[in-house]
């Protein structure tokens, strides 16, 4: 399990560096260091989200990995990693990180033509943040992802 997590973190780092070259990020304020690092969220005691934010190459970039949680009747909840996706158009204003993520590979084949999905990460403290899917922000039943920074 630790090997799988290490491989996934390495994949996130590679995608973060790659994403920097794919998205032309506007100039960022000097305080972007407050958002850098690997942020994780757990649900049901299992991984739910891993978010890597960096400034590789001099501009804000990153990648996100979502886990699919299965709740089969009579079985314990399981989590399987999806595909790490680069962040598109990351912007940070000192408190809130906004970005988009491709949704094409989320649930193929029905999502192959989906547009990117917009997200926001709002800092709640030095090592705590809240992630929301902006398309679900109006839904009171939408999941709330509390991220904890695990590495810088």
Beta strands, then each sheet from edge to edge (+ up, - down):
strand 1: 37-43
strand 2: 46-54
strand 3: 61-70
strand 4: 78-81
strand 5: 85-86
strand 6: 88-92
strand 7: 96-101
strand 8: 117-125
strand 9: 128-133
strand 10: 145-151
sheet 1: 4+ 3- 2+ 1- 10+ 9- 8+ 7- 6+
sheet 2: 4+ 3- 5+
end
